[in-house]
Amino acid sequence: MKIRSIKHAIWGLVAALLTSCNALDLGPTDTIDPSKAFRNVNDLNMGLLGAYAVLDYTLIGVNSIVADEAVMPEENTVSNSDAYRWLYTSSSGSVTSAFAEYYMAIDRANRVLAAMNQVQAANSGEEQLKTRYQGELLALRAYAHFELLRAYASDYEPGALGVPYMKVSAIGSPARDPFESVVAAIYADLAAAKPLIPADFSDHTRITRAAVSAIQARVALYARDWALAHQYADEAIGRIPLADRADFAAIWVDDSQEEVIWKLSRVAGDTRIGGAYFREAGGIVLYAPSQKLMATYDRENDIRFSAYIAHEPGRGEGKSEYLLKKYRGGDAEAPGLADIKLFRTGELYLIKAEALAEDNQLAAANEALNTLRSRRIAGYEDQSYGNKDALIDAVYEERYKELAFEGHRFFDLRRRRLPVERSPADAANTSGALTLTPSQAQYALPIPTDELRVNPNMIQNPNY
């Protein structure tokens, strides 16, 4: 059963229970007691699916618009110019809405977890399901906190302002936990979650054991725990292998599940991820691939170029002739309705390569990078980087190509405290926004104004 297709039915049961007045001050005034809302194991599943249902593509869109993956064509006169031009503030919903979305998912997960011990399984089969649901809930809570940390931490260093780690609902007005404390709490939830999820559970639309390993690998990369990063990456790779080059394009029209570790399924009536980049009505391209990004591909031999980017030179004067093909989906009647791939094996190879390089295991890092490239580029010949810095630079460029428009580029630049630098070829419609440096406020996304107003313990990121 597809998660998104039943979300409306779910909230006929638990909507009132999971109501709150703002993202963190989760003390609702009109709720259903958990013991009444969650009476059996199926109710727990409904609550879990409701937590999944909140997850969306918000930060994917923000990442590509704020970074150097996308350009805003002149034909786009209607969408997110403040985000693209780095003029956003704490009142800009385009960059702050994810804060409430992820905390809503966390709150829903916490409420189901709180009811878990009150629900009795009717038989051993239900007991196994209940155990798995608990694992999924813990992992989902950890994942949502990590996405918040990537987006809203003041920096990715010990002592930096992180986000409040919420393990229960209705706890008042929490302060921001430091970066390292949030990472530790994420690690703990994921470690608890993994053994609760059966090794043979393989639903790509939910959190599997492979997905937990993938989340752990991504967290370890940001925490600079290099040994853990390539250990967890290997775990995920061992369960979900890379797609062959011949199958890669089918992933993006949802005709193949190859190398998809965890995705958000999208069905008719759901918001369309493609809608962040183009509009069906009027045929307006809101954001197109940047010239800087396109210049990194071997257009003839790299399957990613033709899978990700469409060239349509006949669109007319003043209109972009390059379009993002990656999220058109496979239904011509519903352009832009594509499943959202949260974790793919390609990313895990790049995590492994970077972590091994940072750990001075250059031969193994080169092998991981070459393995990925050989699956993407026809006629590829292995390369060897004997210098650690050169190898890490190569991994970053490969991340730029492999993970384009998947929600990583802006955060990748922040991980190394590198500026966002747009090419002069992409200067049109930027209003001069070509370089964003770590010293500028917009280098970290702002905490929302509404949260600051209602939570006296919340601190804004520097320089806003």
C-alpha positions in Angstrom: 0.0 0.0 0.0 1.4 3.4 -0.9 1.9 5.7 2.0 0.7 8.9 0.4 -2.5 7.4 -1.1 -3.9 6.7 2.4 -2.8 9.8 4.2 -6.3 11.4 4.2 -7.9 8.3 5.7 -5.2 8.2 8.4 -6.0 11.7 9.6 -9.6 10.9 10.0 -8.4 8.9 12.9 -5.6 11.0 14.5 -5.7 14.5 13.2 -7.0 16.0 16.4 -4.4 14.1 18.4 -1.5 15.5 16.4 -2.5 19.2 16.4 -0.1 21.9 17.7 0.0 25.6 17.5 3.6 26.0 16.4 6.6 23.8 15.6 8.1 23.3 19.0 5.6 24.4 21.7 3.7 21.2 21.2 1.1 21.6 23.9 -2.3 21.2 22.1 -5.4 22.6 23.6 -7.8 20.0 22.1 -6.5 16.5 21.7 -7.5 12.9 21.9 -5.8 10.8 24.6 -3.3 8.5 23.0 -4.9 5.5 24.7 -8.1 6.3 22.8 -6.5 7.1 19.5 -4.2 4.1 19.4 -6.1 1.1 20.5 -4.5 -1.7 18.4 -1.5 -2.4 16.3 -3.2 -1.3 13.1 -3.8 2.1 14.7 0.0 2.4 15.4 0.6 1.8 11.8 -1.8 4.5 10.8 0.0 6.9 13.1 3.3 5.9 11.7 2.1 6.4 8.2 0.9 9.8 9.2 4.4 10.7 10.3 5.8 9.6 7.0 3.2 11.6 5.2 4.6 14.9 6.4 7.9 14.3 4.6 8.2 16.2 1.3 10.7 17.8 -1.1 10.9 21.2 0.5 14.7 21.1 1.4 15.5 19.5 -2.0 14.0 22.6 -3.7 15.7 25.0 -1.3 19.1 23.4 -1.9 19.1 23.7 -5.6 17.7 27.2 -5.7 20.1 28.6 -3.1 23.2 26.8 -4.4 24.8 26.7 -7.9 22.8 23.9 -9.5 20.0 26.0 -10.8 19.3 29.2 -12.7 16.1 31.2 -12.6 15.2 32.0 -16.3 13.7 35.4 -17.2 10.4 33.6 -17.8 10.1 32.9 -14.1 8.5 36.0 -12.7 6.4 34.2 -10.1 8.5 32.0 -7.8 11.1 32.3 -5.0 13.3 35.1 -6.3 14.3 36.1 -2.7 15.6 32.6 -2.1 17.5 32.5 -5.4 19.0 36.0 -4.8 19.9 35.3 -1.2 17.6 37.9 0.1 15.7 35.6 2.5 15.1 36.4 6.1 13.4 34.6 9.0 10.0 35.6 7.5 10.7 33.9 4.2 8.6 30.8 4.0 10.6 29.4 1.1 13.5 28.6 3.4 11.7 28.4 6.8 8.7 26.1 6.1 10.8 22.9 6.4 11.3 23.8 10.1 7.7 23.2 11.0 7.3 20.3 8.5 10.0 18.2 10.1 9.0 19.0 13.6 5.5 18.0 12.8 6.8 14.6 11.6 8.8 14.3 14.8 5.8 15.2 17.0 3.6 12.6 15.2 6.3 10.0 15.6 6.7 10.8 19.3 3.0 10.5 20.0 2.9 7.1 18.5 6.0 6.0 20.4 4.4 7.2 23.6 1.4 5.0 22.9 3.4 2.0 22.0 3.5 0.3 25.4 -0.2 0.7 25.9 -1.1 -1.2 22.8 -1.3 -5.0 23.2 -0.5 -7.3 20.3 -3.1 -9.9 19.6 -0.6 -12.5 18.4 3.0 -13.1 17.5 2.6 -11.7 14.1 1.2 -8.4 15.5 4.1 -8.4 18.0 6.6 -8.5 15.2 4.8 -5.7 13.4 4.7 -3.6 16.5 8.4 -4.1 17.0 9.1 -3.1 13.4 6.9 0.0 13.7 8.9 1.1 16.7 12.1 0.8 14.7 10.7 2.8 11.9 9.4 5.5 14.2 12.8 5.9 16.0 14.6 6.0 12.6 12.1 8.5 11.2 12.6 10.7 14.3 16.4 10.6 13.8 16.2 11.3 10.1 13.9 14.3 10.6 16.2 15.8 13.2 19.2 15.3 10.9 17.5 17.1 8.1 16.7 20.0 10.5 20.3 20.0 11.6 21.6 20.1 8.0 19.3 23.0 7.2 19.3 25.1 10.4 22.5 24.5 12.4 24.7 27.6 12.5 27.6 25.4 11.5 28.6 21.7 11.4 31.1 21.9 14.2 31.1 21.0 17.9 29.6 23.8 19.9 27.7 25.2 17.0 24.0 26.0 17.5 22.0 22.9 16.5 18.3 22.2 16.9 16.2 21.0 19.8 16.1 17.2 19.9 12.5 16.3 20.7 11.9 12.9 22.3 8.5 13.7 23.7 5.6 16.1 22.9 4.4 19.1 24.9 7.7 19.9 26.6 7.4 23.7 26.6 9.9 25.9 24.9 13.2 24.1 24.3 16.5 25.7 23.6 18.8 24.7 20.7 21.0 21.8 21.5 24.7 22.0 20.3 25.5 20.3 17.1 27.4 17.4 18.7 24.5 16.6 21.1 22.0 16.4 18.3 24.4 14.1 16.4 24.7 11.9 19.5 20.9 11.7 19.9 20.5 10.8 16.2 23.1 8.0 16.5 21.3 6.7 19.6 17.9 6.6 17.9 19.3 4.9 14.8 21.3 2.3 16.8 18.1 1.5 18.7 16.0 1.3 15.5 18.2 -0.9 13.4 17.7 -4.3 15.2 14.0 -3.7 15.5 13.5 -3.7 11.7 13.7 -7.2 10.2 16.6 -7.8 7.8 14.3 -9.1 5.1 11.9 -6.1 5.2 12.3 -4.5 1.8 9.5 -1.9 1.2 11.4 1.0 -0.4 8.6 3.5 0.6 9.4 2.9 4.3 12.5 2.8 6.4 14.3 -0.6 6.0 17.4 -1.8 7.7 19.4 -0.7 4.6 17.8 2.8 5.0 18.9 3.0 8.6 22.5 2.2 7.5 22.3 4.9 4.8 21.0 7.5 7.3 23.9 6.5 9.7 26.4 6.9 6.9 25.1 10.4 6.0 25.1 11.5 9.6 28.7 10.1 10.1 29.9 12.1 7.1 28.6 15.4 8.5 30.0 14.5 11.9 33.4 13.6 10.3 33.3 10.1 11.8 35.2 8.7 8.8 35.5 5.1 10.0 31.8 5.0 10.8 30.8 6.7 7.5 32.4 4.1 5.3 31.4 1.2 7.6 27.7 2.2 7.4 28.0 3.0 3.6 29.3 -0.5 3.1 26.3 -1.9 5.0 23.9 -0.2 2.7 25.8 -1.0 -0.4 25.9 -4.6 0.6 22.1 -4.7 0.7 21.2 -2.4 -2.3 23.7 -2.6 -5.2 24.3 0.1 -7.8 22.1 0.2 -10.9 23.6 -0.8 -14.2 24.1 2.1 -16.7 21.3 0.7 -18.9 18.8 0.8 -16.0 19.7 4.2 -14.6 17.4 6.4 -16.6 14.4 4.2 -15.7 14.9 5.1 -12.0 13.8 8.7 -12.8 10.5 7.8 -14.5 9.7 5.3 -11.7 10.0 2.3 -13.9 12.9 0.8 -11.9 13.7 0.4 -8.2 17.3 -0.3 -8.8 19.6 1.3 -6.2 16.7 3.1 -4.5 17.1 2.6 -0.8 14.3 4.8 0.4 11.8 6.9 -1.5 8.7 8.9 -0.9 6.0 7.5 -3.1 3.8 10.0 -5.0 0.4 9.3 -6.4 -2.3 11.4 -8.1 -3.3 14.3 -5.9 0.0 14.7 -4.1 2.2 17.7 -4.6 4.6 17.3 -7.5 8.3 17.7 -7.0 8.6 18.7 -10.6 6.4 21.7 -9.8 9.3 23.3 -7.9 11.1 23.6 -11.3 8.5 24.0 -13.9 4.8 24.6 -14.2 2.4 22.7 -16.3 0.1 25.7 -16.7 1.7 28.1 -19.1 4.7 25.9 -19.6 6.9 28.1 -17.4 10.3 26.9 -16.4 10.9 28.2 -12.9 14.4 26.8 -12.5 16.7 25.2 -15.0 20.0 23.5 -14.7 22.9 25.9 -14.5 25.6 26.2 -17.2 28.1 25.6 -14.4 26.5 22.2 -13.6 26.0 21.2 -17.2 29.7 21.9 -18.0 30.8 19.2 -15.6 29.2 16.3 -17.6 30.4 14.3 -20.5 27.2 14.9 -22.5 27.8 12.1 -24.9 28.8 9.3 -22.6 27.5 10.2 -19.1 24.0 8.7 -18.7 23.3 11.2 -15.9 23.2 14.1 -18.4 20.4 12.7 -20.6 18.6 11.3 -17.5 18.6 14.6 -15.6 18.5 17.3 -18.3 16.4 17.9 -21.4 17.4 20.2 -24.3 14.5 21.9 -26.0 15.8 24.7 -28.1 12.5 25.5 -29.7 10.8 26.9 -26.7 11.0 30.5 -27.9 12.9 33.7 -27.3 13.6 34.5 -23.6 12.8 30.9 -22.5 15.3 28.4 -21.2 16.2 25.8 -23.7 17.5 23.5 -21.0 15.0 21.9 -18.5 15.3 19.7 -15.5 14.2 16.3 -16.8 15.0 14.4 -13.5 11.5 15.0 -11.9 9.2 14.9 -14.9 8.1 11.4 -13.9 6.7 8.7 -16.1 3.1 9.9 -16.5 2.7 12.4 -19.4 -0.7 13.3 -18.0 0.8 14.4 -14.7 4.2 16.0 -15.5 6.3 16.5 -12.4 4.6 13.7 -10.4 7.7 11.6 -9.5 8.6 9.6 -6.5 11.2 11.4 -4.3 14.4 9.4 -3.9 15.7 10.2 -0.4 18.6 7.7 -0.5 20.3 6.0 -3.4 23.3 3.7 -3.5 25.1 6.2 -5.7 25.3 8.6 -2.7 26.7 5.8 -0.5 29.6 5.2 -2.9 30.4 8.8 -2.7 30.2 8.9 1.1 32.5 5.8 1.2 35.0 7.4 -1.2 35.1 10.7 0.8 35.4 9.0 4.1 38.2 6.7 2.9 40.0 9.6 1.4 39.8 11.6 4.6 41.0 8.5 6.4 44.1 8.4 4.1 43.0 5.1 2.5 43.5 6.5 -1.0 43.5 3.3 -3.0 40.2 2.1 -1.6 38.7 5.6 -2.0 39.8 5.7 -5.7 38.2 2.3 -6.2 34.9 3.5 -4.8 34.9 6.6 -7.0 35.8 4.6 -10.1 33.1 2.0 -9.4 30.5 4.7 -9.4 31.8 6.5 -12.5 32.1 3.2 -14.5 28.4 2.6 -13.9 27.5 6.1 -15.2 29.9 6.8 -18.0 30.3 4.7 -21.2 33.9 3.9 -22.0 35.1 5.2 -18.6 38.7 4.4 -17.8 39.7 4.3 -14.1 41.6 7.3 -12.7 43.9 7.4 -9.8 44.3 10.4 -7.5 47.5 10.0 -5.5 46.9 13.3 -3.6 44.3 13.3 -0.8 43.1 16.9 -1.5 42.8 16.2 -5.2 40.8 13.0 -4.5 38.4 14.8 -2.2 37.9 17.6 -4.7 37.1 14.9 -7.3 34.5 13.3 -4.9 32.9 16.7 -4.4 32.6 17.3 -8.1 31.1 13.8 -8.5 28.6 14.6 -5.8 27.7 17.8 -7.8 27.0 15.6 -10.8 25.5 12.5 -9.3 23.3 14.1 -6.7 22.2 17.2 -8.6 18.8 18.5 -7.5 18.6 15.8 -4.7 19.1 18.2 -1.8 22.8 18.1 -1.1 24.9 20.8 -2.9 24.3 23.7 -0.6 25.0 21.6 2.4 28.0 20.0 0.8 29.6 23.4 0.3 28.8 24.3 3.9 30.5 21.1 5.1 33.8 22.5 3.8 32.9 26.1 4.5 33.2 26.8 0.8 31.4 29.8 -0.8 28.5 29.3 -3.2 30.0 30.6 -6.5 27.7 30.9 -9.5 29.3 31.1 -13.0 29.2 34.4 -14.9 27.3 32.3 -17.6 24.5 32.0 -15.0 24.5 35.7 -14.0 21.2 36.7 -15.7 18.3 37.3 -13.3 20.5 36.9 -10.2 20.5 40.7 -9.4 24.2 40.3 -8.7 23.9 37.3 -6.4 26.9 35.4 -7.6 28.9 34.7 -4.5 27.6 33.7 -1.0 30.4 33.5 1.6 30.4 31.8 5.0 30.5 35.2 6.7 27.0 36.2 5.3 23.9 35.5 7.3 22.2 33.5 4.4 25.0 30.9 4.5 22.9 29.3 7.2 19.1 29.2 6.8 17.2 31.2 9.4 15.1 30.0 12.3 11.5 31.1 11.5 10.2 34.3 12.9 7.1 32.5 14.3 9.3 30.2 16.3 11.4 33.0 17.7 8.2 34.9 18.7 6.6 32.1 20.7 9.7 30.4 22.1 11.8 32.6 24.4 14.6 30.1 24.5 15.1 30.0 20.7 18.2 31.8 19.4 18.5 33.0 15.8 21.5 32.1 13.6 24.2 34.7 13.5 23.9 37.9 11.5 20.2 37.8 10.8 
